[in-house]
Amino acid sequence: MTVAVTGATGFVGRALVRELQANGHDVRVLTRDAFAARLSMPGAALKGAKFYANDTANGYLRWFDAVDGCTGVVNLAGASISNPWNEAYKKTLVESRLRATKRVVDGINAVPKDRRPTLVSSSAVGYYGTSKTKTFDENSAPGRDFLARLCVKWEREAKKADTPTTIVRTGVVLEKGGGALGKILPIFQLYGGGPLGDGSQRFSWIHRDDLVALIVAALEDPEKYEGTLNGTAPEPTTMNGLCEAVSAATNRPNWLPVPGVALRLLLGEGATVVLDGQRVEPRETLRRGFKFSHETVDDALCAIVRGDSSGKKKGEEDDEEEDVVAVDEDDEEEEEAEAAAVEEEEIVNA
């Protein structure tokens, strides 16, 4: 396959590009700044990835060139939701997603239909709004808050592609070196770990490897995976459940909660993402036959932190003293690359 990717320099995008290249596929990176993207992804560049910047100032749509000749396109681009929100930044959150998606869709629709690439476009579980009691699946109605309205607009834009399209509503993506765990793990390592808020909020998550595998599956078999799918693990948890799993995997206590009022002061309305959760199940994803490698958060954290999938609970550790997870050289390079990149980050848990 030849696959074009937006958001390729982000936390999920880098892993997707590595997986595609490891399996012998050609990758075209759609970016705002090709030079910066090459610097942030030296491994991908060495393996033959091509980089395309959309030169809108001169009216030359290089993304159109990149999309033509592709088997599929993956759209992961959008400004990060982890920054503090104000009205101006909320506008950026919306416009960054709609703008990138429109460019991708226009590029796809410009290709003659007999060789038009398929599309896998990111959305998020924020589509459903938040709830302390409800369980959502792919057939649930959208919520009414800001993130829900954003996701509705985002998905509507992707559906304008006149080609088989898979929309993946992604939960919180877990892996070391970035995302939520990039912030949580260091705190636990310093014995300061605890839940955000009261810990009871629902937490729908997915291991990054499973999300990448789902995207690749949709690229390889677009007819099987066409439609809207939840990119979340079969067993959602709570914020405290996540922290208990981190505690067990790192052999560090889960004891110091972060008050919700502090997060709201820091992040503004954006604190909703971590303080008001939703329970989301991937019923349609499972019905299509997708197999998750990490179904429980305990299994996922053991795989991430200790490199195994034993899913041992606290108190079941081996006799040997466990080292706290160390960031290996590849992860250090990834973090440096992420800091240097100016590419729009993909959203993982709107």
C-alpha positions in Angstrom: 0.0 0.0 0.0 0.9 3.6 -0.3 -0.6 5.6 2.5 -0.8 9.4 3.1 -0.9 10.5 6.8 -1.8 13.8 8.4 -0.7 14.3 12.0 2.2 11.9 11.3 4.6 13.7 13.8 2.2 13.2 16.7 2.0 10.5 19.4 -0.2 8.1 17.3 1.0 9.2 13.9 4.7 8.3 14.6 3.7 4.9 15.7 1.5 4.4 12.7 4.2 5.5 10.3 6.6 3.0 11.9 4.2 0.2 11.6 3.3 0.9 8.0 7.0 1.1 7.0 7.9 -2.0 9.0 5.3 -3.9 6.9 6.8 -2.6 3.7 4.2 0.1 2.9 5.1 3.5 1.4 4.3 6.5 3.5 3.5 10.1 2.4 3.5 12.6 5.2 1.0 15.5 4.8 2.3 18.4 6.9 2.3 22.2 7.3 6.1 22.3 7.3 8.0 19.5 5.4 11.4 20.6 6.7 10.4 20.5 10.3 8.6 17.2 9.8 11.7 15.6 8.3 13.7 16.8 11.3 11.2 15.3 13.7 11.0 12.0 11.9 14.5 11.1 10.8 13.8 7.4 10.9 10.8 7.6 8.7 12.7 9.9 6.2 15.6 7.4 6.1 13.1 4.6 5.3 11.8 6.5 2.3 8.8 8.5 3.6 8.0 11.5 1.4 6.9 14.8 2.9 4.4 17.2 1.4 3.6 20.7 2.7 0.3 22.3 1.5 1.6 25.6 0.1 -1.7 27.5 0.4 0.0 30.9 0.2 0.9 30.2 -3.4 -2.3 28.3 -4.1 -0.3 25.1 -4.9 -2.0 22.2 -3.3 0.8 19.7 -2.7 -1.5 17.6 -0.6 -3.5 16.9 -3.8 -0.3 15.6 -5.4 0.4 13.4 -2.4 -3.1 11.9 -2.2 -3.2 11.0 -5.9 -1.7 7.5 -6.3 -2.3 6.5 -2.7 -4.2 3.4 -1.6 -5.5 5.1 1.5 -5.3 8.3 3.5 -5.2 8.6 7.4 -6.3 11.9 8.9 -5.1 12.4 12.5 -4.5 16.2 12.5 -5.8 18.7 15.0 -4.6 21.1 17.7 -3.9 19.5 21.1 -6.7 19.5 23.6 -4.3 19.4 26.5 -3.6 23.2 26.4 -5.7 25.6 28.5 -8.9 26.6 26.8 -10.2 30.0 26.2 -12.6 31.2 23.4 -9.7 31.8 21.0 -8.2 28.4 21.6 -11.6 26.6 21.3 -11.8 28.2 17.8 -8.4 26.8 17.0 -9.5 23.3 18.2 -12.4 23.4 15.7 -10.7 25.1 12.8 -7.5 22.9 12.9 -9.6 19.8 12.5 -12.1 21.0 10.0 -9.4 22.7 7.8 -7.1 19.6 7.7 -10.1 17.2 7.1 -11.4 19.4 4.3 -8.1 19.5 2.5 -7.8 15.7 2.7 -11.3 15.2 1.5 -10.9 17.7 -1.4 -7.7 15.9 -2.4 -9.4 12.5 -2.3 -12.4 13.7 -4.3 -10.1 15.3 -6.9 -8.7 11.8 -7.8 -10.6 9.9 -10.5 -13.1 7.5 -8.9 -11.6 4.4 -10.3 -8.3 5.0 -8.4 -9.5 7.1 -5.5 -7.9 6.2 -2.1 -10.0 5.2 0.9 -10.1 7.3 4.1 -9.5 6.6 7.8 -10.4 9.7 9.8 -10.0 10.3 13.5 -12.7 11.5 15.7 -13.1 11.0 19.5 -15.3 9.6 22.3 -16.0 13.2 23.2 -18.7 12.8 20.5 -21.0 11.2 23.1 -20.7 13.9 25.7 -20.1 12.9 29.3 -22.1 10.8 31.8 -21.6 9.2 35.2 -24.1 6.4 34.5 -24.7 5.8 30.7 -22.8 3.4 28.5 -22.3 4.6 24.9 -21.6 2.6 21.7 -21.3 3.5 18.1 -25.1 3.9 17.7 -25.5 6.3 20.6 -26.6 9.9 19.9 -24.1 12.7 20.2 -23.8 14.9 23.3 -24.4 18.6 23.4 -21.3 20.0 24.9 -18.4 21.8 23.1 -16.4 18.6 22.3 -19.5 16.7 21.1 -20.4 19.5 18.7 -16.8 19.6 17.6 -16.7 15.9 16.8 -20.1 16.1 15.0 -18.7 18.8 12.7 -15.4 16.9 12.3 -17.1 13.7 11.3 -19.5 15.5 8.9 -16.5 16.9 7.0 -14.9 13.5 6.7 -18.1 11.9 5.4 -18.0 14.3 2.4 -15.3 12.0 1.0 -16.8 10.1 -1.9 -14.9 6.9 -1.1 -15.1 4.1 1.5 -14.5 5.9 4.8 -13.8 4.7 8.4 -14.2 7.1 11.2 -12.5 6.1 14.5 -13.8 7.6 17.7 -10.7 7.3 19.8 -10.5 7.1 23.6 -7.5 8.1 25.7 -4.5 6.5 24.0 -2.1 4.8 26.4 1.7 4.2 25.9 4.8 5.6 27.5 6.6 8.5 25.9 3.6 10.7 25.4 -0.2 11.1 25.7 -1.8 10.8 29.1 0.8 8.4 30.5 3.6 10.8 29.5 2.3 13.1 32.2 1.0 10.5 34.8 3.9 8.0 34.9 6.6 10.5 36.0 4.4 11.6 38.9 4.0 8.1 40.1 7.7 7.4 39.7 8.2 10.3 42.2 5.7 8.7 44.7 3.2 11.5 44.0 0.7 9.6 42.0 -3.1 9.8 42.4 -6.3 10.3 40.5 -7.4 13.5 38.9 -10.5 14.7 40.6 -12.4 12.3 42.8 -11.3 9.3 40.6 -14.9 8.0 39.9 -15.2 9.5 36.4 -15.4 7.0 33.6 -12.3 6.4 31.6 -12.4 5.0 28.1 -9.0 4.1 26.8 -7.0 2.2 24.2 -3.4 0.9 24.0 -1.6 2.7 21.2 -0.7 -0.6 19.5 -4.3 -1.5 19.3 -5.3 1.8 17.8 -2.6 1.5 15.2 -3.7 -2.0 14.4 -7.3 -0.9 14.0 -6.2 1.9 11.6 -4.1 -0.5 9.6 -6.9 -3.1 9.5 -9.3 -0.4 8.1 -6.7 0.5 5.4 -6.2 -3.2 4.4 -9.9 -4.1 4.4 -11.9 -0.9 3.9 -15.1 -2.7 3.1 -15.0 -4.7 6.3 -14.3 -1.7 8.5 -16.3 1.0 6.6 -18.4 3.2 8.9 -18.0 4.5 12.4 -16.1 2.5 15.0 -15.1 3.2 18.6 -11.3 3.0 19.1 -11.6 2.0 22.8 -10.7 -1.1 24.7 -13.5 -3.6 25.5 -13.2 -3.0 29.2 -13.3 0.7 30.1 -12.4 1.7 33.6 -12.4 4.7 35.9 -9.8 7.3 36.6 -9.0 5.6 39.9 -8.9 2.3 38.1 -6.3 3.7 35.7 -4.2 5.0 38.6 -4.5 1.7 40.5 -3.2 -0.1 37.3 -0.3 2.4 37.1 0.4 1.9 40.8 0.5 -1.9 40.4 2.7 -1.7 37.3 5.2 0.8 38.8 5.1 -0.5 42.4 4.3 3.0 43.5 1.4 4.2 45.7 -1.8 5.7 44.4 -2.5 8.1 47.2 -2.4 11.8 46.2 -5.4 13.0 44.2 -5.3 16.2 42.3 -8.4 18.4 43.3 -10.7 19.0 40.4 -10.9 22.7 41.3 -7.1 23.0 40.7 -7.5 21.4 37.2 -10.3 23.7 36.3 -8.2 26.7 37.3 -5.3 25.4 35.2 -7.1 24.2 32.1 -10.4 26.1 32.2 -13.2 24.3 30.3 -10.6 21.9 29.0 -10.6 20.2 32.4 -13.9 18.6 31.3 -11.8 16.1 29.3 -10.3 14.5 32.5 -12.9 15.4 35.1 -16.1 14.4 33.3 -15.7 11.0 31.6 -17.8 8.6 29.6 -18.1 4.8 29.4 -17.7 3.8 25.8 -17.7 0.3 24.4 -16.5 -0.8 21.0 -19.4 -3.0 20.1 -19.4 -2.4 16.4 -15.6 -2.7 16.3 -15.8 -6.1 17.9 -18.7 -7.2 15.7 -16.5 -6.5 12.6 -14.0 -9.0 14.0 -11.2 -6.8 15.3 -9.2 -8.4 18.0 -7.7 -6.3 20.8 -4.3 -7.3 22.2 -4.9 -5.3 25.4 -8.5 -5.6 26.7 -8.0 -4.6 30.3 -6.1 -1.6 31.7 -4.1 -3.8 34.0 -2.8 -5.8 31.1 -2.1 -2.7 29.1 -0.1 -1.0 31.9 1.9 -4.2 32.6 2.8 -4.3 28.9 3.7 -0.6 28.8 5.6 -0.3 32.0 7.1 -3.7 32.5 7.1 -5.1 29.0 4.7 -8.0 29.8 1.0 -8.7 29.7 0.6 -10.6 32.9 -1.9 -8.1 34.4 -0.7 -8.8 37.9 -2.5 -6.9 40.6 -0.7 -5.1 43.4 0.8 -7.6 45.8 1.3 -10.2 43.1 4.7 -8.8 41.9 7.7 -11.1 41.5 10.1 -11.4 44.4 12.7 -9.4 42.6 12.5 -5.6 43.1 10.8 -4.0 40.1 12.6 -1.1 38.5 10.5 1.9 37.7 10.0 2.1 34.0 12.9 3.8 32.3 12.6 5.7 29.1 14.8 3.9 26.5 16.9 5.7 23.9 14.2 5.4 21.2 11.6 7.0 23.5 14.0 9.8 24.3 14.5 10.5 20.6 10.7 10.4 20.1 10.1 12.9 22.9 12.8 15.2 21.5 11.2 14.9 18.1 7.8 15.6 19.4 9.0 18.8 21.1 10.8 19.9 18.0 7.8 19.3 15.7 5.5 22.1 14.6 3.1 19.7 13.0 -0.5 19.8 14.3 -0.9 17.1 16.9 -3.6 14.5 16.5 -6.4 14.5 19.1 -6.7 11.3 21.1 -9.4 11.9 23.6 -11.6 14.9 22.7 
